Amino acid sequence: MASTASEIIAFMVSISGWVLVSSTLPTDYWKVSTIDGTVITTATYWANLWKACVTDSTGVSNCKDFPSMLALDGYIQACRGLMIAAVSLGFFGSIFALFGMKCTKVGGSDKAKAKMACLAGIVFILSGLCSMTGCSLYANKITTEFFDPHYVEQKYELGAALFIGWAGASLCIIGGVIFCFSISDNNKKPRMGYTYNGATSVMSSRTKYHGGGGGDLKTTNPSKQFDKNAYV
């Protein structure tokens, strides 16, 4: 029962992390920068893995998609690949988890379901590591440019999508670890042992009955105990 509850908790945590990781791909604010006027913000620059935009004080946004994937910076290409891999691994991990959980009726025997649950945990951990690496790589580029005194172009700060990606990656890793430890919970359960003492013969039981009374009962011939109507 405890392992079933831990698997349900691991599934919920892992799916929540996978949803957060998936939501970072279309999120706009991977990096953001503002130009402040005397009273209000005059313009907000922001970018993600697919486009760069600017929003003026009236709320109107002008965006420019990245023209070519081959012309992009290397860190953006790496982040794209890592985030897409994280989403794909999380999808397959959820499928494996559904087949490997004890509360489902698919997946085969308990041993096969335990292996499937462990595989789901490993896949979720890989998904979390991919997301963590992609977000950290993007954040490292932002912080490097921000603290570089020789960098004269527009400097950005960390956007909300990075924090969402880190949170989702942490949840995927935690859920995957719980899935992996659920196998050890299954192995700790003791198995019921049965011993076979052999069948007791009729003569041995009859001997115990006549010989265990301390000699008060005499042993008689079994054939004389039945009269002529015994076989009718």
N, C-alpha and C positions, 0 to 999 in steps of 0.2 A: 504493500500500500504506500509506503514511504517513497519507493522508487517511482511509482506511478505519479505521485504528486510532484516529485522533483522533475520528472519529464514534462509534465504540463507547465510547470513554472519556467523551465528552460525553453519550451516552445514559445510561450508568450513573450518572454524576454527577447529571444532571438528574432521572432517575427517583428516585434516593435523596433528593434535595431535595424532590421532590413528595410522596413518602411521609411525610417529616418534617413538611411543611406540613399534609398531610391529618390527621396524628395530633394536631395541636394543637387541632382543633375539639372532640373529645370529652375532651380532657385537663382534669382538674379544676383544677389549681393555676395559674390565670392570675395571681392575686394571693393572698397568704397573710399572715396575722397570727396571732400567738400571745399567749396570756395565761399567764405563768409564775407558778407558786406558789413555795413555799419549796424544794421538792425536785423536783417533776415539773411538766410542762406541764399546766395544768388544762383548757385549751380551745384549739382551733385554728380560726380563721376563714379560710375560703377561698372563692373565687368564680371563675367563668369567664364565658363569653359567654351562658350559658343559665340559670344558677342560682347561688344563694349558700347556703353550708352552714357548719355548725359541728360540730366533732368534739370530744367530751370525752375525758377521760383514759382511759376504758375502751374507746375506739375506736368508739363509737356515733356515727353522723353523722345529723344532722337537716338536711334541705335544703328550700329553698323556691325553686320555679321563678319566674322573672320573670313577672309576671301578664300583661302586655300589651306587645307590641312597640312600640306607639305611645306608651306611658308610659315607655319606657326613656330613659336619657340618650343624648344625641346621639353620644357617642364609642363607646358599645357598639353602636349601630346601624351606625355607620360601620365598626367593626371586623368585625362580622358580614358586612357586604356585601363588604369587601375580602378576607376570608379565604375566603369562598365563591367569589368571583371567582378567587382564586389557585388553588384546587383545580380549578375548572372549566377554567381556562386550562392548567393542568398536564396535565389529561387530554387535551385537544385537542392540546397540544404533543407528547405521547407518541405519539399517532396519526400526526401529521405526520412525526415522526421515524422511525417504522417504515416509512413509505412513502418517505422521502427518503434513507435510509441505503443505501450501495452494497452492503452485504452482504445486502440483501433483494432478492427477485426481483419485487417489485411497485413501481409508481410510474412506469413508462414509461422514457423515454430518460435518459441521464446528465444532460443539461441540465435536464430536468424534475425529476429527483431532487435535483439541486443546489439548485434553487429551493425545493423542498419542505423540504429540510434547513435552508435559511436561514429559511424561515417558521417552522419548529419552534423554531429558536434565538430568534427574536423573541418568539414566544409564551411560551417558558420565561422569558425575561428579564422580560416583563410579569407573569408569575405571581410571580416572585421579588420584583419591585417592589411588587406588591399585598400580599404577605405581609409584606415589610419595613415597609411603611407602616402596615399594621394593627397589627402588634406594637409598633411605635414609638409610635403614637398611644395605645395602651393603657398602655404604660410611661410615657409623658409625663404622663398623668393621675395615675398612681400616685405618681410622684415629685413632682409639683406639690402634691398633697394632703399628702404626707409632710413636705415642707419648709415647708409653710404654717403659720406659728404660730397663725393664727386659725382653723384647721380643727380643730374639737373632736370630730368623730366618730371612729370606728374608722379607724386608719391601717394601710395595708397595705404590703407589700414585693413586689418582683418575683417571680413564680412561675416554675416550671420550664418551663411551656408557652411563655413568651416567648422563652427562650433556644433552645428547640427550633425555634420559628418563625423566629428569626433565622438559625440554622444552615441550616435548609431553604431559606430565601430566598437565602442566599449560594450554596448549591450549585446552585440553579436558575439564578441569574444566571451563574455560572461555566460551567455546562454550555451555556447558551444562547450565550454568547460564543464558546465553542469551536465550536459548530455554525455560527455565522456566519463564522468564520475558515476553516472547512473549504472554503468556496467559493473563497477565494483560493488554497488549495493545489491545487485542481483546475485553476484558470486558469494556474498556473505551469508545468504539465506541457507540454513541447514536443510539438507534433504532428509526425508523420513525414511528410516531404515527398517526393514522387515527381516526377521529371521525365521527359517523353516526348521521346525523341530522334528519333522517326520510324522507320518500317520500312526496313530495308536491302534494296534490290532485288537480284535475282539477277545482273543485268548489272554492277552496281557491285562486288559481291563478286568476280565473275569477273575484272573489270578489275584489282582490287587484287592478285589472285593472279598474273596473268600479267605485270603491270607492276611488281610489287614485287621481282622477283628479279634486278634489275640487268641485264636484257637477255639472260640465258642461255637463257630459254625463249621460243620463238617462239609467237606467237599464231596459231592455226590456225582454220580454219573450223569452227564448231560442228557443222555438218551432216555433216562428214566424219568426226567422231569416233564415229559410230554405224554399225554394219554393217547388213546386211539383217535380222538377227535381233533388232535392238534393240527392235522394237515387237511382238514375239511374246509 
